[in-house]
Amino acid sequence: MKLIDLFPPCTNDACPEKAKVGHKHILPKQQEVFDSSAKFLALIGGFGSGKTLPACIMGHLLSTTIPGNLGIVMRESLPKLHDSTERIYLEVLKRSGVEASFHENRDLWPHRIIYPNGSEVVFRETKDAGRFLGPEYGWYIQDEAQELPEKLFKDLSGRLRLPRARDYLKGMILTNPPSRQHWIAKTFPKEGIWTREVRLPNGQLASTTWQMIQSMTYDNPFLSPEYLAQLLTLHTDAEIKRIVEGHYGFTAEGDPVYPQFNPLRNIADMEIKRMALYRVWDFGFHRPAISWSQMFRCSKGKVHVTVLDELLEEDKYAEDLAPIAFKQQKETFPDFPAHLVMDGGDAAGAAVNDKGPGPIIRLGKPKTEGGFDLRFRYRKFVDIDPGLDAVRRLLKTKCACGFQLLMVHRRCRNLIEALSGGYHYPKEKPGREKGKKPVKDGFYDNIADTLRYAIMLFYLPIENGIDSIPIDPLSINPQPHSWSWMERLTS
């Protein structure tokens, strides 16, 4: 039997091979599953992108080719397991023609399948993980893994060690893209295949291979145009990025803080000018954030803000964050004059407590004392509402010059997601007054705060005529009215 025989017949009316009765297809992203040499494989894709079928076929092939193999297929609940994953697996088994025996039958569904060669496949819900974490497995499938805790993934991966399947161990997780704060996004951060190496106590170097295959709803030609239209019309742009295009994103849990943000109006590619670059910091240890922005006075006399780059790190003290920021700044803004970089932040970073001076004070120390000679502008933001209102006003205001007063470079992915709704208010609950303050999720709120600080510390003083915009006197074209990047956008 050929691999393609395990796939269902083509149902695409627009297929050029429609005249061939019973012809079948393997989608390119599905073929990558069978070509993969990775031990741990994550299939991350939009709704209906064809993730479950190749994983079930792979599990079936591992069971038929390795006698005595043991695989497990899991999902959060039995109804979800029966109606989706197990149904597809049983269809694959039927097309294969293998005469397997069915055991542990409940509600007409088998929960243990035994192959003629002694291989077994068990189907389990994950509510009581301790019941199935005893055996050693040769392969597993965690379907819709975003519903499952990271501990289950780690515990099950620790059981992926069946000796007879040693050379062909395979752990597969399937899911629609979760938020980029989710453990899956941290474990499989990018598409492609990579190797992780570890030095064992005996000095031996050991490695494991990992792969993430990303697929889009558009990749599946067997879905009807009506279904695609339904997804595109019922969801926001941010949701489409996640559930259709297969990118990590966020799930909207409450009203966005900045509903005025519009990707079509507020995102563009902007040039870097030889004038002040505002580097604004938020020193949260678990998720510190930095944004770089510039401010211009256009030909109509209005001050515009362009956010040009961002940095979002994890578990970094200020002293560790600063070198990373300097390195990224050098890459994004090569040869930028140091005297034109202005730092800003919240006054909390300059506070002294029982742990010692805050990060603003520490980074401001001379290099001879372990600091970085940075000079911060900061203030205490007792009430965040004026800053939120100022950002909203800039986002929604179109200047007489033809452009929004606030624009974000498309490379600032985290800030764009924050403005799109990742930075949100608490979800309303019956009998409880709607939250007045945005949710502090330790992710989107930090990068969003850097924008608010930039507006309060630098933009408003410039707009009110208190400050000016420093310009490099050695610049070939120092005129703040030169907006050639805008001209290209409109040409």
Number of C-alpha atoms within 10 A of each C-alpha: 8 7 12 12 15 23 19 16 13 18 16 14 12 9 12 8 13 13 9 10 9 11 15 16 14 17 14 11 20 21 12 13 22 14 8 17 16 21 18 21 24 26 30 30 28 25 23 20 28 22 27 23 19 24 29 24 22 18 25 23 16 21 24 19 12 16 16 19 26 25 27 21 24 24 24 19 12 18 10 16 21 20 10 14 22 24 14 19 20 16 16 21 18 13 13 19 10 12 11 16 12 14 13 12 11 8 6 7 16 17 19 17 20 19 19 14 14 15 21 22 22 19 24 23 18 21 12 10 14 10 10 16 15 10 13 18 27 28 30 27 25 28 25 23 26 20 14 18 13 15 10 16 16 10 13 23 19 12 17 22 19 19 13 15 21 12 11 16 22 25 24 25 24 20 21 27 30 24 18 16 15 16 18 23 19 10 12 20 13 15 15 13 16 14 11 9 11 11 10 9 7 6 8 9 10 10 11 12 15 20 23 24 22 22 27 23 21 17 19 18 16 16 16 13 10 9 11 15 10 11 16 15 10 10 13 13 14 20 22 20 18 23 26 26 20 26 26 24 24 23 15 18 15 18 16 19 22 22 14 17 23 16 17 7 15 23 20 19 15 18 13 16 21 21 23 22 26 22 23 29 29 26 23 18 15 13 21 23 28 26 25 25 23 22 26 23 20 18 13 11 13 13 20 19 21 23 25 24 21 23 21 18 17 13 12 17 16 20 14 10 20 17 12 13 19 12 12 15 18 11 10 14 17 11 9 18 14 9 12 16 18 18 21 24 25 22 15 16 22 20 13 12 8 5 6 10 13 17 20 26 18 20 21 17 15 12 11 8 11 12 17 16 15 18 15 21 16 21 16 12 14 7 8 15 13 13 20 19 14 15 23 18 15 21 23 18 13 15 17 13 13 10 15 19 25 24 24 24 20 18 15 18 15 21 28 24 17 23 27 24 24 29 30 24 21 17 12 13 9 6 6 7 8 13 13 9 12 16 18 13 13 14 22 25 21 24 28 25 24 26 25 22 25 29 22 21 21 23 24 16 13 17 17 10 9 9 12 14 18 16 17 18 10 9 11 8 12 14 15 17 13 15 16 10 13 16 9 8 10 7 5
